[in-house]
Amino acid sequence: MDTLNFNLTRLIELAQVEYKKQFSSTVSFERAVFFSWGCTIGDCAFCYMSTQPPDKPLRETKRSHASILAEFLLAKHLGWDIGFFTGGIGVLKPEELEFLLKAIIEIINDKLWLSVGPLSKPLLERYKPYLKGVVGSTETINSKLHKMVCPSKPLVPYERMFEFAQQMGFQKAMTFIVGLGEMKEDLVLLIDFIKKYQIDKIHVYGLIPEKGTWYEKAAIPSQEDQAWWIAQLRIHFPTLDIQCGVWEDRVERIAFLLQAGANSISKFKALKLFGTKRAAEIEKQVLAAGRVFKGTLTEIPDVNWDAEVQKLSFSNELKERIKEKLGLYLEGMKKNQKKKTCPTMGAVLV
């Protein structure tokens, strides 16, 4: 079906039909858990990591193991899915990454999606016990635009990784950022790429104009722009898992993006903004789309957190550090809940 010239209303109608044929009404929040804020490449034109001082040691951009594992424990009990485990390319050595993957699996009792740059076949073999799939941070499939946006991160190594992944039985996911400069005509390129590498999942983000990047003053893509790409993908790939990335200033578009055919939500600062008005709005938006939200962004479950940590096979030292990090996260989440509504007037404060 040639849908390139269909208006958005018609596209969304068609996308809704295809979505309802294939999927339930459940919507999950997918947490992307980062292990670092630095990268050995550091020159992608849109990325926050490109704003880091070039002489800053990569070890200073890494999160502690305790912080990472505490976040996975929270995600598990809050009912969040894990979008992927990720961080800057080249930051972790294979042995450190493998240690974390093994520890994470013990916590969540499920395999992971991994996004750490293009992986070689030997590394895919090494990480195979811990992974359900690999994510290629492809960003855009327009070759000319890609060379400008990601000069040191070409597509070819990702394409090779997808080929290896297919041979080895991994699922395959990719990222696509609306607002980098792609044209609607590029839809053909994206469709061909998904077909060629048998992509199972796509993360459709909207550009975040990060301060200090080439895109700092770029326009934020509209909800219509983002919905257009989601609806087109849903129509052309009825069973494709489509995630819509939504920043904190765009939660009001969630219902629209779900109606366009998205399966899940991501990109929200779920720990920092847990229990706030923004978090509550996400849950309302899911209901407005006629869907059911899985998990919570507003209510802390009644969990004996210390007991949950003690169940783990980690060293006592690591377990104690995880408890400390959990305490800090939970303290901030509870403060947000208390600030949300004024006790005397019921006024929203955040």
Number of C-alpha atoms within 10 A of each C-alpha: 5 6 12 13 8 12 10 18 13 12 23 25 15 17 26 19 14 19 24 12 11 10 13 11 14 13 20 21 29 22 22 20 18 17 23 21 19 26 21 14 17 21 20 20 21 24 21 18 22 21 18 17 10 13 6 10 11 18 13 11 18 19 14 16 16 19 18 20 27 25 19 23 18 21 22 16 16 18 17 19 21 21 23 20 22 18 24 22 17 14 22 18 8 13 10 11 15 17 11 18 20 15 19 22 16 16 19 18 10 12 18 22 20 25 23 22 20 24 22 15 16 10 12 20 13 14 18 17 14 21 19 16 23 26 28 23 19 21 21 25 21 17 12 9 15 22 16 11 22 20 14 14 20 15 20 11 15 21 17 16 23 27 17 18 22 16 10 13 11 19 18 24 27 21 19 22 21 23 21 23 14 15 10 13 10 12 17 12 15 17 16 12 14 19 12 12 17 16 20 18 19 22 25 25 23 23 24 22 19 18 13 15 18 17 19 13 12 16 12 16 16 15 16 15 15 24 26 24 21 28 29 23 25 26 23 15 19 19 16 22 19 24 27 26 26 25 15 14 9 16 20 16 17 26 20 19 29 29 22 30 34 29 24 24 27 22 19 23 15 22 18 13 20 25 25 23 18 23 21 18 16 26 23 18 21 25 14 15 16 13 19 17 20 18 19 22 24 23 14 16 12 7 10 8 16 15 10 12 21 14 11 13 12 13 9 12 9 15 20 16 17 24 21 15 19 21 15 12 18 15 11 15 22 15 13 21 18 13 16 18 16 11 10 6 7 9 11 12 12 13
